[in-house]
Amino acid sequence: MLTISTTVRPATDLGFLLHKHPDRVQEFGQSYGTARVFYPEASEERCTAALMLDVDPVRLVRSRGRSTPDYALGQYVNDRPYAASSLLAGALADVFRTARTGRCASRPELAAGPIPLEITLPALPCRGGPELAHRLFEPLGWEVEARAVPLDEGFPEWGDSRYVRLSLRGEVRLADALNQLYVLLPVLDDAKHYWIASDEVDKLIRAGESWLAAHPERGLITRRYLGRRWALTRTAFARLAELGDDVEEELEPPVEEETAAFGAPEDPDAGPAEAPPGGTAPPDGTAPPGEDAVEDAVSEGTALPAQGDPVDDGNGPEAGGRRPLNVLRREAVLAVLGELGARTVIDLGCGTGQLVGALLADPSFTRVAGADVSSQALAVAARKLRLDRMPDRQRARLELFQGALTYTDDRFSGYDAAVLMEVVEHVDPPRLAALERVVFGAARPGHVIVTTPNAEYNVRYEFLTGMRHPDHRFEWTRAEFAAWAERVCAEYRCTVAFRSVGDDDPEVGPPTQLAVFTLGGTE
């Protein structure tokens, strides 16, 4: 059982957001049972929607492959009909598919912003106890109440079970809340009850695009969600690095002891023993970790990769280096700024502030600014930069502010250089002209540095389907990037020089392409 309540007025608008009418009970067949949505309460002041999953253990067993290990009675007597798990997450994804996208034609403003929400899960397997639930949900803005369920209330000396009663309260966008639950339910359970294939990486990136890259436990979440399939995990880490500018080393695979404890399969892409609902299990599937499995080594802090474990560094799948693409990109931008002799720099689309932090660390940059359209990203940046504890001398060099790059803003002007690092590809093509006018026409710094993915290089990313980020509106080939830059130069009377970031593949070029525009300042 999962319940979602709101007190936004009128509270019955929750039915519009979930696309489920409060006056009806709706049923949705699953291969392992039946999901039902109903409303225990629906008034103007408070509305609650409940998702109840009725798991049929016999049907669940029949969906398993013939080669699945036979656990006899354990196949029929288990916690899945009674506790939240990946089965409930799968039902949530199916039943609330449209709500998870944030689309609501009837109440678009309500769907786009945060609303007061209360979410309850009476029985949730939590390998890591209540403390782990706090670590996973609190950074997302939730007030968390997680209480361990005793093994037997009549025998308190027996201690607590691995289940918790979880309540979440906060002002959160409903689509974000549903996507967080979709990812974190199997993470807390630390098991998936269906076949894990390469498309799980895409599912994780789509569901976590607005929150996962900045989450302090993103490494643990990624590993558990992907069932510790190392090839998939490394791919997800590389994709997450493209979401923002976080240091990819923080996302690397866990230490060797964790790998040994869980018994990593010989085939890093092997899925769990159970089949997908309605499907069959692979002949060499491996079982999920047992109940006595140790917790992630990284739960006590950032772990280093196991010795000899390859790391996808953005320089190609076989590089095996330890310098991820986002670090190389940032270093390339800093090097260009040094060559140009820039002393005042604005990072347009600064995200969570990694480049801003690097600029502040160099006293040769006398004035540093970061602008972003997302207030949430700026809040994360302020926290990461420790703005509240920053020395006065350093604080005097810094300015962080919210602003859209498609609207003229006097605060963008007056800098030696402006940086657009992995920004232009997030702008809808019809709006690019507005960005060009704002940056190259109105703000007109002495130099503009632009980095963007090289679409030709995408074939070198294993398991990547489509573009590198679900929010990318386009990705340019080298020829397309050059054509855009030349058009900008012709219109705004400037010059451009191109550079490569990362290993320059002889067939497809570098993973990131960089352009340095010289404008000569305000005319």
Disulfide bonds with the S-S distance in Angstrom:
none
